[in-house]
Amino acid sequence: MYAVFAEASVSVVAQAAPDAGLKSIAQLSARVAYTFMCLTLCWGVLTATGWIRRLGERKALRSGHMSLAMLTLSFAVVHALCFLFLSSNAWKFTQLVIPLMPGTFARHTMGIVALELMLAIAITASLHRWTAYRRWLWLHRMAYPAVGLGAVHSFFGAIANGHLSVLWLAGITLFVPVVTLTTLRFLPGRVLERIGLVEERV
């Protein structure tokens, strides 16, 4: 009886050890992806509006935006793939790519939709020369709801993991510029002129 119990305990510990490492990688990659996601959107808005054109040429600024976007996608994909390799309660590939699958929660659906939107935006960005500008612009602006979904996914993920009390300040610090720049991005030009963010055209 003792031998069976000891063997079962060793089996549980052996399964828990790699799962703990994978979960740590998933958490770390999620936090890095969130950071780069916020930086990508902020840099994209500043590049599109020309508010940082003094820092370099437009082509170089766009390249920086694309580099941040690729880093976001890379860490987000690593975060998602970690769930495929868990020893216990491993996800199926369909659960990672199809929203609202059985066994998933609303926060998972938000993360899946956010990642798939970002991947679609990245693919269409590479096909910019062969697509109509208005269609490309419409798809590119889907990055705003994608970032919103990603932020909500991160928020509820931190609550589920019990890390919100540790991460809330950093999360808000990164997200406030996102909200601010997104709001300014869609304000009418007259309002921006009044508050002095753009020069009035004479």
ChimeraX attribute file (.defattr): number of C-alpha atoms within 10 A of each C-alpha:
attribute: neighborCount
match mode: 1-to-1
recipient: residues
	/A:1	6
	/A:2	7
	/A:3	8
	/A:4	9
	/A:5	10
	/A:6	11
	/A:7	11
	/A:8	12
	/A:9	12
	/A:10	12
	/A:11	11
	/A:12	12
	/A:13	11
	/A:14	12
	/A:15	14
	/A:16	15
	/A:17	11
	/A:18	14
	/A:19	20
	/A:20	13
	/A:21	13
	/A:22	20
	/A:23	15
	/A:24	14
	/A:25	16
	/A:26	20
	/A:27	19
	/A:28	15
	/A:29	21
	/A:30	22
	/A:31	20
	/A:32	16
	/A:33	26
	/A:34	24
	/A:35	18
	/A:36	22
	/A:37	29
	/A:38	25
	/A:39	20
	/A:40	24
	/A:41	22
	/A:42	20
	/A:43	22
	/A:44	20
	/A:45	19
	/A:46	18
	/A:47	20
	/A:48	14
	/A:49	12
	/A:50	13
	/A:51	13
	/A:52	15
	/A:53	14
	/A:54	8
	/A:55	9
	/A:56	9
	/A:57	11
	/A:58	15
	/A:59	10
	/A:60	13
	/A:61	20
	/A:62	15
	/A:63	11
	/A:64	16
	/A:65	20
	/A:66	17
	/A:67	13
	/A:68	22
	/A:69	24
	/A:70	19
	/A:71	17
	/A:72	24
	/A:73	20
	/A:74	14
	/A:75	22
	/A:76	26
	/A:77	17
	/A:78	16
	/A:79	22
	/A:80	20
	/A:81	16
	/A:82	20
	/A:83	21
	/A:84	15
	/A:85	14
	/A:86	18
	/A:87	16
	/A:88	11
	/A:89	11
	/A:90	12
	/A:91	18
	/A:92	11
	/A:93	12
	/A:94	9
	/A:95	18
	/A:96	20
	/A:97	15
	/A:98	12
	/A:99	17
	/A:100	16
	/A:101	13
	/A:102	7
	/A:103	9
	/A:104	13
	/A:105	11
	/A:106	12
	/A:107	18
	/A:108	22
	/A:109	20
	/A:110	20
	/A:111	25
	/A:112	24
	/A:113	19
	/A:114	25
	/A:115	22
	/A:116	15
	/A:117	21
	/A:118	27
	/A:119	17
	/A:120	15
	/A:121	22
	/A:122	19
	/A:123	11
	/A:124	18
	/A:125	17
	/A:126	10
	/A:127	12
	/A:128	14
	/A:129	10
	/A:130	10
	/A:131	13
	/A:132	10
	/A:133	11
	/A:134	9
	/A:135	11
	/A:136	17
	/A:137	15
	/A:138	11
	/A:139	17
	/A:140	17
	/A:141	11
	/A:142	15
	/A:143	21
	/A:144	17
	/A:145	14
	/A:146	22
	/A:147	23
	/A:148	18
	/A:149	21
	/A:150	26
	/A:151	21
	/A:152	16
	/A:153	21
	/A:154	23
	/A:155	18
	/A:156	16
	/A:157	18
	/A:158	18
	/A:159	14
	/A:160	11
	/A:161	9
	/A:162	11
	/A:163	14
	/A:164	16
	/A:165	9
	/A:166	10
	/A:167	14
	/A:168	13
	/A:169	11
	/A:170	11
	/A:171	18
	/A:172	13
	/A:173	10
	/A:174	17
	/A:175	20
	/A:176	12
	/A:177	15
	/A:178	23
	/A:179	16
	/A:180	11
	/A:181	17
	/A:182	16
	/A:183	10
	/A:184	16
	/A:185	15
	/A:186	9
	/A:187	11
	/A:188	9
	/A:189	14
	/A:190	12
	/A:191	12
	/A:192	16
	/A:193	13
	/A:194	11
	/A:195	9
	/A:196	10
	/A:197	12
	/A:198	15
	/A:199	12
	/A:200	11
	/A:201	5
	/A:202	3
